[in-house]
Amino acid sequence: MAKPIVVTDENFRERVLQSPKPILVDFWAEWCRPCRMLAPVIDSLAADYDGQVGFAKVNVDENQELAMRYRVQGIPTLVLLFGGKEIGRFVGYMSREQLARKLEAALPVVA
C-alpha cells in the first residue's frame, strides 16, 4: 500500500519537482489538529491513487524554506505539483470525498 513520503528542504527537488507524475504535497505541523485529522484522508487517497499521483508531507516547522517558497499561510495546505508547476491548491481540512473531487478536477491538467 502506498504511503506519503516525507520530504524536506534538502530532498524536495529530487523527490517532488523531478517526479514524472503529479505529487500532492501536504504542508502540515504536529501541533495542528486539522492537519492530524487530514492525515488518514491523505493516507487513504495515497493508496487509491497509487501509480497515478504521488503524495508527500512537509512539516512546516522543520522546513520553513519550503513553506515560504510555496506561500503557505495556513495549514493544512495541499499543493498539487506536476513538472515543477503548481496545478492545484487546497487549504484547510476536507473530507476524503471533498479532497478526491478536488483532486479529480485538477488532474485533467496533467493529461
N, CA, C and O atoms as a GROMACS GRO file, in nm:
protein
  444
    1MET      N    1   0.084  -0.118   0.000
    1MET     CA    2   0.000   0.000   0.000
    1MET      C    3   0.088   0.124   0.000
    1MET      O    4   0.182   0.135   0.080
    2ALA      N    5   0.059   0.216  -0.089
    2ALA     CA    6   0.136   0.340  -0.100
    2ALA      C    7   0.111   0.430   0.021
    2ALA      O    8  -0.001   0.439   0.071
    3LYS      N    9   0.216   0.495   0.065
    3LYS     CA   10   0.207   0.591   0.175
    3LYS      C   11   0.274   0.719   0.130
    3LYS      O   12   0.362   0.717   0.044
    4PRO      N   13   0.233   0.832   0.188
    4PRO     CA   14   0.301   0.958   0.155
    4PRO      C   15   0.448   0.952   0.197
    4PRO      O   16   0.482   0.891   0.298
    5ILE      N   17   0.533   1.015   0.117
    5ILE     CA   18   0.674   1.023   0.152
    5ILE      C   19   0.697   1.151   0.233
    5ILE      O   20   0.624   1.249   0.216
    6VAL      N   21   0.796   1.149   0.318
    6VAL     CA   22   0.832   1.268   0.395
    6VAL      C   23   0.942   1.339   0.318
    6VAL      O   24   1.046   1.280   0.286
    7VAL      N   25   0.919   1.467   0.288
    7VAL     CA   26   1.020   1.544   0.215
    7VAL      C   27   1.064   1.663   0.298
    7VAL      O   28   0.993   1.709   0.387
    8THR      N   29   1.185   1.711   0.266
    8THR     CA   30   1.247   1.820   0.340
    8THR      C   31   1.298   1.926   0.243
    8THR      O   32   1.293   1.908   0.121
    9ASP      N   33   1.347   2.036   0.299
    9ASP     CA   34   1.410   2.139   0.216
    9ASP      C   35   1.519   2.077   0.129
    9ASP      O   36   1.538   2.117   0.014
   10GLU      N   37   1.591   1.979   0.184
   10GLU     CA   38   1.706   1.920   0.115
   10GLU      C   39   1.668   1.826   0.000
   10GLU      O   40   1.737   1.824  -0.102
   11ASN      N   41   1.561   1.748   0.014
   11ASN     CA   42   1.531   1.649  -0.089
   11ASN      C   43   1.406   1.680  -0.172
   11ASN      O   44   1.363   1.597  -0.252
   12PHE      N   45   1.347   1.797  -0.153
   12PHE     CA   46   1.223   1.832  -0.221
   12PHE      C   47   1.238   1.831  -0.373
   12PHE      O   48   1.153   1.777  -0.444
   13ARG      N   49   1.346   1.888  -0.422
   13ARG     CA   50   1.367   1.894  -0.568
   13ARG      C   51   1.369   1.753  -0.627
   13ARG      O   52   1.298   1.724  -0.724
   14GLU      N   53   1.449   1.667  -0.569
   14GLU     CA   54   1.464   1.530  -0.620
   14GLU      C   55   1.335   1.449  -0.606
   14GLU      O   56   1.294   1.380  -0.700
   15ARG      N   57   1.271   1.456  -0.490
   15ARG     CA   58   1.157   1.370  -0.461
   15ARG      C   59   1.026   1.422  -0.518
   15ARG      O   60   0.936   1.343  -0.548
   16VAL      N   61   1.012   1.555  -0.534
   16VAL     CA   62   0.885   1.612  -0.578
   16VAL      C   63   0.895   1.677  -0.715
   16VAL      O   64   0.824   1.639  -0.808
   17LEU      N   65   0.983   1.775  -0.728
   17LEU     CA   66   0.988   1.852  -0.852
   17LEU      C   67   1.032   1.769  -0.972
   17LEU      O   68   0.992   1.798  -1.085
   18GLN      N   69   1.114   1.668  -0.951
   18GLN     CA   70   1.161   1.585  -1.061
   18GLN      C   71   1.077   1.459  -1.081
   18GLN      O   72   1.114   1.371  -1.159
   19SER      N   73   0.966   1.449  -1.012
   19SER     CA   74   0.880   1.332  -1.024
   19SER      C   75   0.813   1.328  -1.161
   19SER      O   76   0.770   1.433  -1.211
   20PRO      N   77   0.803   1.211  -1.223
   20PRO     CA   78   0.735   1.200  -1.352
   20PRO      C   79   0.583   1.204  -1.341
   20PRO      O   80   0.514   1.211  -1.442
   21LYS      N   81   0.531   1.199  -1.219
   21LYS     CA   82   0.386   1.204  -1.200
   21LYS      C   83   0.350   1.320  -1.108
   21LYS      O   84   0.437   1.373  -1.038
   22PRO      N   85   0.223   1.361  -1.107
   22PRO     CA   86   0.183   1.469  -1.016
   22PRO      C   87   0.204   1.426  -0.870
   22PRO      O   88   0.194   1.308  -0.836
   23ILE      N   89   0.235   1.524  -0.787
   23ILE     CA   90   0.256   1.499  -0.644
   23ILE      C   91   0.171   1.597  -0.564
   23ILE      O   92   0.176   1.718  -0.587
   24LEU      N   93   0.091   1.544  -0.471
   24LEU     CA   94   0.015   1.628  -0.380
   24LEU      C   95   0.097   1.643  -0.253
   24LEU      O   96   0.124   1.546  -0.182
   25VAL      N   97   0.138   1.767  -0.224
   25VAL     CA   98   0.224   1.794  -0.109
   25VAL      C   99   0.139   1.850   0.005
   25VAL      O  100   0.071   1.951  -0.011
   26ASP      N  101   0.143   1.782   0.118
   26ASP     CA  102   0.069   1.820   0.237
   26ASP      C  103   0.162   1.898   0.329
   26ASP      O  104   0.253   1.840   0.390
   27PHE      N  105   0.140   2.029   0.341
   27PHE     CA  106   0.215   2.113   0.434
   27PHE      C  107   0.140   2.109   0.567
   27PHE      O  108   0.023   2.148   0.574
   28TRP      N  109   0.206   2.062   0.671
   28TRP     CA  110   0.140   2.036   0.798
   28TRP      C  111   0.233   2.066   0.915
   28TRP      O  112   0.350   2.099   0.895
   29ALA      N  113   0.180   2.055   1.036
   29ALA     CA  114   0.260   2.067   1.159
   29ALA      C  115   0.201   1.975   1.264
   29ALA      O  116   0.081   1.947   1.265
   30GLU      N  117   0.287   1.928   1.352
   30GLU     CA  118   0.247   1.834   1.457
   30GLU      C  119   0.138   1.893   1.548
   30GLU      O  120   0.047   1.822   1.590
   31TRP      N  121   0.147   2.022   1.578
   31TRP     CA  122   0.055   2.086   1.671
   31TRP      C  123  -0.080   2.121   1.608
   31TRP      O  124  -0.171   2.165   1.678
   32CYS      N  125  -0.094   2.102   1.478
   32CYS     CA  126  -0.214   2.142   1.404
   32CYS      C  127  -0.318   2.029   1.405
   32CYS      O  128  -0.299   1.926   1.341
   33ARG      N  129  -0.426   2.051   1.478
   33ARG     CA  130  -0.529   1.946   1.488
   33ARG      C  131  -0.593   1.913   1.353
   33ARG      O  132  -0.606   1.794   1.321
   34PRO      N  133  -0.633   2.013   1.270
   34PRO     CA  134  -0.688   1.978   1.138
   34PRO      C  135  -0.589   1.899   1.052
   34PRO      O  136  -0.629   1.814   0.973
   35CYS      N  137  -0.460   1.927   1.069
   35CYS     CA  138  -0.357   1.851   0.994
   35CYS      C  139  -0.359   1.705   1.036
   35CYS      O  140  -0.352   1.615   0.952
   36ARG      N  141  -0.369   1.682   1.167
   36ARG     CA  142  -0.372   1.544   1.216
   36ARG      C  143  -0.500   1.473   1.172
   36ARG      O  144  -0.498   1.353   1.146
   37MET      N  145  -0.610   1.547   1.164
   37MET     CA  146  -0.736   1.489   1.116
   37MET      C  147  -0.728   1.454   0.968
   37MET      O  148  -0.791   1.359   0.922
   38LEU      N  149  -0.652   1.533   0.892
   38LEU     CA  150  -0.639   1.511   0.748
   38LEU      C  151  -0.545   1.395   0.715
   38LEU      O  152  -0.556   1.337   0.606
   39ALA      N  153  -0.455   1.360   0.804
   39ALA     CA  154  -0.354   1.257   0.777
   39ALA      C  155  -0.415   1.124   0.729
   39ALA      O  156  -0.366   1.070   0.630
   40PRO      N  157  -0.519   1.069   0.794
   40PRO     CA  158  -0.575   0.943   0.743
   40PRO      C  159  -0.644   0.959   0.607
   40PRO      O  160  -0.649   0.863   0.530
   41VAL      N  161  -0.696   1.077   0.579
   41VAL     CA  162  -0.755   1.104   0.447
   41VAL      C  163  -0.646   1.096   0.340
   41VAL      O  164  -0.665   1.034   0.236
   42ILE      N  165  -0.533   1.160   0.368
   42ILE     CA  166  -0.420   1.158   0.274
   42ILE      C  167  -0.370   1.014   0.256
   42ILE      O  168  -0.343   0.972   0.143
   43ASP      N  169  -0.357   0.940   0.365
   43ASP     CA  170  -0.311   0.801   0.357
   43ASP      C  171  -0.404   0.717   0.270
   43ASP      O  172  -0.358   0.637   0.188
   44SER      N  173  -0.534   0.736   0.287
   44SER     CA  174  -0.633   0.661   0.209
   44SER      C  175  -0.625   0.694   0.061
   44SER      O  176  -0.629   0.605  -0.024
   45LEU      N  177  -0.614   0.823   0.030
   45LEU     CA  178  -0.605   0.864  -0.111
   45LEU      C  179  -0.474   0.820  -0.173
   45LEU      O  180  -0.469   0.788  -0.292
   46ALA      N  181  -0.367   0.817  -0.095
   46ALA     CA  182  -0.238   0.770  -0.147
   46ALA      C  183  -0.250   0.625  -0.194
   46ALA      O  184  -0.192   0.587  -0.296
   47ALA      N  185  -0.326   0.545  -0.121
   47ALA     CA  186  -0.347   0.405  -0.161
   47ALA      C  187  -0.434   0.398  -0.287
   47ALA      O  188  -0.405   0.321  -0.378
   48ASP      N  189  -0.539   0.480  -0.292
   48ASP     CA  190  -0.630   0.478  -0.407
   48ASP      C  191  -0.564   0.525  -0.535
   48ASP      O  192  -0.593   0.473  -0.643
   49TYR      N  193  -0.477   0.624  -0.525
   49TYR     CA  194  -0.415   0.684  -0.643
   49TYR      C  195  -0.274   0.631  -0.668
   49TYR      O  196  -0.198   0.690  -0.745
   50ASP      N  197  -0.239   0.519  -0.605
   50ASP     CA  198  -0.106   0.461  -0.621
   50ASP      C  199  -0.074   0.441  -0.769
   50ASP      O  200  -0.151   0.378  -0.842
   51GLY      N  201   0.039   0.495  -0.812
   51GLY     CA  202   0.079   0.483  -0.952
   51GLY      C  203   0.037   0.601  -1.038
   51GLY      O  204   0.098   0.627  -1.141
   52GLN      N  205  -0.068   0.673  -0.996
   52GLN     CA  206  -0.116   0.789  -1.072
   52GLN      C  207  -0.068   0.920  -1.013
   52GLN      O  208  -0.026   1.011  -1.085
   53VAL      N  209  -0.074   0.930  -0.881
   53VAL     CA  210  -0.038   1.053  -0.810
   53VAL      C  211   0.049   1.013  -0.691
   53VAL      O  212   0.019   0.917  -0.620
   54GLY      N  213   0.156   1.089  -0.669
   54GLY     CA  214   0.237   1.069  -0.550
   54GLY      C  215   0.188   1.162  -0.439
   54GLY      O  216   0.126   1.265  -0.467
   55PHE      N  217   0.216   1.126  -0.317
   55PHE     CA  218   0.177   1.207  -0.202
   55PHE      C  219   0.299   1.230  -0.116
   55PHE      O  220   0.378   1.138  -0.091
   56ALA      N  221   0.316   1.354  -0.070
   56ALA     CA  222   0.431   1.390   0.011
   56ALA      C  223   0.386   1.477   0.128
   56ALA      O  224   0.285   1.546   0.120
   57LYS      N  225   0.462   1.472   0.236
   57LYS     CA  226   0.433   1.552   0.355
   57LYS      C  227   0.553   1.640   0.387
   57LYS      O  228   0.668   1.594   0.385
   58VAL      N  229   0.525   1.766   0.416
   58VAL     CA  230   0.629   1.861   0.456
   58VAL      C  231   0.590   1.921   0.591
   58VAL      O  232   0.487   1.988   0.602
   59ASN      N  233   0.671   1.897   0.692
   59ASN     CA  234   0.649   1.957   0.823
   59ASN      C  235   0.697   2.102   0.815
   59ASN      O  236   0.817   2.127   0.797
   60VAL      N  237   0.604   2.197   0.828
   60VAL     CA  238   0.639   2.339   0.808
   60VAL      C  239   0.730   2.392   0.919
   60VAL      O  240   0.806   2.486   0.896
   61ASP      N  241   0.723   2.334   1.038
   61ASP     CA  242   0.811   2.379   1.146
   61ASP      C  243   0.956   2.340   1.119
   61ASP      O  244   1.048   2.412   1.159
   62GLU      N  245   0.976   2.228   1.052
   62GLU     CA  246   1.112   2.180   1.024
   62GLU      C  247   1.163   2.222   0.887
   62GLU      O  248   1.282   2.211   0.859
   63ASN      N  249   1.075   2.271   0.801
   63ASN     CA  250   1.111   2.306   0.663
   63ASN      C  251   1.050   2.440   0.624
   63ASN      O  252   0.968   2.449   0.532
   64GLN      N  253   1.091   2.543   0.695
   64GLN     CA  254   1.032   2.675   0.676
   64GLN      C  255   1.062   2.734   0.539
   64GLN      O  256   0.983   2.813   0.486
   65GLU      N  257   1.176   2.698   0.481
   65GLU     CA  258   1.210   2.749   0.348
   65GLU      C  259   1.106   2.706   0.244
   65GLU      O  260   1.063   2.787   0.162
   66LEU      N  261   1.066   2.580   0.249
   66LEU     CA  262   0.964   2.532   0.156
   66LEU      C  263   0.829   2.598   0.181
   66LEU      O  264   0.759   2.636   0.087
   67ALA      N  265   0.794   2.613   0.308
   67ALA     CA  266   0.667   2.678   0.341
   67ALA      C  267   0.664   2.821   0.287
   67ALA      O  268   0.561   2.866   0.238
   68MET      N  269   0.776   2.892   0.297
   68MET     CA  270   0.781   3.029   0.244
   68MET      C  271   0.778   3.028   0.092
   68MET      O  272   0.708   3.109   0.031
   69ARG      N  273   0.853   2.938   0.029
   69ARG     CA  274   0.859   2.932  -0.117
   69ARG      C  275   0.720   2.907  -0.177
   69ARG      O  276   0.687   2.962  -0.282
   70TYR      N  277   0.641   2.825  -0.110
   70TYR     CA  278   0.507   2.793  -0.161
   70TYR      C  279   0.398   2.878  -0.095
   70TYR      O  280   0.279   2.847  -0.106
   71ARG      N  281   0.440   2.983  -0.028
   71ARG     CA  282   0.349   3.082   0.031
   71ARG      C  283   0.238   3.017   0.116
   71ARG      O  284   0.120   3.049   0.103
   72VAL      N  285   0.281   2.927   0.201
   72VAL     CA  286   0.188   2.861   0.291
   72VAL      C  287   0.155   2.957   0.404
   72VAL      O  288   0.242   2.993   0.484
   73GLN      N  289   0.029   3.000   0.410
   73GLN     CA  290  -0.012   3.097   0.511
   73GLN      C  291  -0.098   3.035   0.619
   73GLN      O  292  -0.111   3.091   0.728
   74GLY      N  293  -0.156   2.922   0.591
   74GLY     CA  294  -0.236   2.848   0.688
   74GLY      C  295  -0.217   2.700   0.662
   74GLY      O  296  -0.184   2.659   0.551
   75ILE      N  297  -0.237   2.620   0.766
   75ILE     CA  298  -0.222   2.476   0.746
   75ILE      C  299  -0.346   2.405   0.798
   75ILE      O  300  -0.412   2.454   0.890
   76PRO      N  301  -0.378   2.292   0.742
   76PRO     CA  302  -0.308   2.226   0.633
   76PRO      C  303  -0.326   2.297   0.499
   76PRO      O  304  -0.434   2.346   0.468
   77THR      N  305  -0.219   2.300   0.422
   77THR     CA  306  -0.224   2.346   0.283
   77THR      C  307  -0.175   2.230   0.196
   77THR      O  308  -0.069   2.173   0.222
   78LEU      N  309  -0.252   2.198   0.094
   78LEU     CA  310  -0.216   2.093   0.000
   78LEU      C  311  -0.187   2.158  -0.134
   78LEU      O  312  -0.270   2.232  -0.187
   79VAL      N  313  -0.069   2.131  -0.189
   79VAL     CA  314  -0.029   2.188  -0.317
   79VAL      C  315  -0.006   2.072  -0.414
   79VAL      O  316   0.075   1.983  -0.387
   80LEU      N  317  -0.076   2.075  -0.527
   80LEU     CA  318  -0.060   1.972  -0.629
   80LEU      C  319   0.038   2.024  -0.732
   80LEU      O  320   0.015   2.127  -0.795
   81LEU      N  321   0.148   1.952  -0.749
   81LEU     CA  322   0.255   1.993  -0.840
   81LEU      C  323   0.274   1.889  -0.950
   81LEU      O  324   0.261   1.769  -0.927
   82PHE      N  325   0.304   1.938  -1.070
   82PHE     CA  326   0.337   1.849  -1.181
   82PHE      C  327   0.438   1.920  -1.269
   82PHE      O  328   0.415   2.033  -1.312
   83GLY      N  329   0.549   1.853  -1.296
   83GLY     CA  330   0.653   1.914  -1.378
   83GLY      C  331   0.709   2.041  -1.315
   83GLY      O  332   0.752   2.132  -1.386
   84GLY      N  333   0.708   2.047  -1.182
   84GLY     CA  334   0.760   2.164  -1.112
   84GLY      C  335   0.664   2.280  -1.103
   84GLY      O  336   0.697   2.384  -1.045
   85LYS      N  337   0.544   2.266  -1.160
   85LYS     CA  338   0.446   2.375  -1.160
   85LYS      C  339   0.326   2.340  -1.071
   85LYS      O  340   0.284   2.224  -1.064
   86GLU      N  341   0.274   2.442  -1.005
   86GLU     CA  342   0.155   2.424  -0.923
   86GLU      C  343   0.033   2.415  -1.013
   86GLU      O  344   0.008   2.504  -1.094
   87ILE      N  345  -0.043   2.305  -0.998
   87ILE     CA  346  -0.166   2.290  -1.078
   87ILE      C  347  -0.290   2.286  -0.990
   87ILE      O  348  -0.401   2.275  -1.041
   88GLY      N  349  -0.272   2.294  -0.859
   88GLY     CA  350  -0.385   2.297  -0.768
   88GLY      C  351  -0.340   2.332  -0.628
   88GLY      O  352  -0.226   2.304  -0.589
   89ARG      N  353  -0.431   2.393  -0.551
   89ARG     CA  354  -0.401   2.429  -0.412
   89ARG      C  355  -0.531   2.420  -0.333
   89ARG      O  356  -0.635   2.471  -0.375
   90PHE      N  357  -0.523   2.354  -0.219
   90PHE     CA  358  -0.639   2.335  -0.133
   90PHE      C  359  -0.597   2.366   0.010
   90PHE      O  360  -0.493   2.319   0.056
   91VAL      N  361  -0.676   2.446   0.080
   91VAL     CA  362  -0.639   2.488   0.215
   91VAL      C  363  -0.747   2.445   0.313
   91VAL      O  364  -0.867   2.461   0.287
   92GLY      N  365  -0.704   2.391   0.426
   92GLY     CA  366  -0.796   2.352   0.531
   92GLY      C  367  -0.832   2.205   0.526
   92GLY      O  368  -0.801   2.134   0.430
   93TYR      N  369  -0.899   2.160   0.632
   93TYR     CA  370  -0.941   2.021   0.639
   93TYR      C  371  -1.051   1.995   0.538
   93TYR      O  372  -1.139   2.078   0.517
   94MET      N  373  -1.046   1.878   0.474
   94MET     CA  374  -1.151   1.833   0.384
   94MET      C  375  -1.177   1.686   0.410
   94MET      O  376  -1.088   1.612   0.451
   95SER      N  377  -1.300   1.646   0.386
   95SER     CA  378  -1.330   1.503   0.395
   95SER      C  379  -1.262   1.432   0.278
   95SER      O  380  -1.214   1.495   0.184
   96ARG      N  381  -1.259   1.302   0.287
   96ARG     CA  382  -1.200   1.221   0.180
   96ARG      C  383  -1.270   1.248   0.048
   96ARG      O  384  -1.205   1.265  -0.056
   97GLU      N  385  -1.403   1.253   0.051
   97GLU     CA  386  -1.481   1.276  -0.070
   97GLU      C  387  -1.454   1.414  -0.130
   97GLU      O  388  -1.438   1.428  -0.251
   98GLN      N  389  -1.448   1.516  -0.045
   98GLN     CA  390  -1.422   1.652  -0.093
   98GLN      C  391  -1.284   1.660  -0.158
   98GLN      O  392  -1.270   1.717  -0.266
   99LEU      N  393  -1.184   1.604  -0.093
   99LEU     CA  394  -1.049   1.612  -0.147
   99LEU      C  395  -1.038   1.529  -0.275
   99LEU      O  396  -0.970   1.572  -0.370
  100ALA      N  397  -1.101   1.414  -0.280
  100ALA     CA  398  -1.098   1.331  -0.402
  100ALA      C  399  -1.159   1.408  -0.520
  100ALA      O  400  -1.106   1.403  -0.630
  101ARG      N  401  -1.270   1.477  -0.496
  101ARG     CA  402  -1.334   1.557  -0.603
  101ARG      C  403  -1.241   1.668  -0.651
  101ARG      O  404  -1.227   1.689  -0.772
  102LYS      N  405  -1.178   1.738  -0.559
  102LYS     CA  406  -1.087   1.846  -0.597
  102LYS      C  407  -0.966   1.792  -0.674
  102LYS      O  408  -0.920   1.852  -0.771
  103LEU      N  409  -0.916   1.679  -0.629
  103LEU     CA  410  -0.802   1.616  -0.696
  103LEU      C  411  -0.840   1.573  -0.838
  103LEU      O  412  -0.765   1.597  -0.932
  104GLU      N  413  -0.954   1.511  -0.853
  104GLU     CA  414  -1.002   1.468  -0.985
  104GLU      C  415  -1.020   1.588  -1.078
  104GLU      O  416  -0.990   1.580  -1.197
  105ALA      N  417  -1.070   1.699  -1.025
  105ALA     CA  418  -1.091   1.819  -1.106
  105ALA      C  419  -0.958   1.878  -1.153
  105ALA      O  420  -0.951   1.934  -1.262
  106ALA      N  421  -0.854   1.865  -1.072
  106ALA     CA  422  -0.724   1.923  -1.107
  106ALA      C  423  -0.643   1.832  -1.199
  106ALA      O  424  -0.559   1.881  -1.275
  107LEU      N  425  -0.667   1.702  -1.195
  107LEU     CA  426  -0.584   1.608  -1.271
  107LEU      C  427  -0.595   1.619  -1.422
  107LEU      O  428  -0.496   1.589  -1.490
  108PRO      N  429  -0.707   1.660  -1.482
  108PRO     CA  430  -0.709   1.672  -1.628
  108PRO      C  431  -0.602   1.766  -1.683
  108PRO      O  432  -0.566   1.757  -1.800
  109VAL      N  433  -0.552   1.856  -1.601
  109VAL     CA  434  -0.444   1.947  -1.642
  109VAL      C  435  -0.321   1.866  -1.683
  109VAL      O  436  -0.244   1.908  -1.769
  110VAL      N  437  -0.303   1.750  -1.620
  110VAL     CA  438  -0.187   1.665  -1.643
  110VAL      C  439  -0.199   1.588  -1.775
  110VAL      O  440  -0.099   1.564  -1.842
  111ALA      N  441  -0.320   1.550  -1.811
  111ALA     CA  442  -0.342   1.462  -1.928
  111ALA      C  443  -0.301   1.524  -2.059
  111ALA      O  444  -0.315   1.461  -2.164
   0.00000   0.00000   0.00000
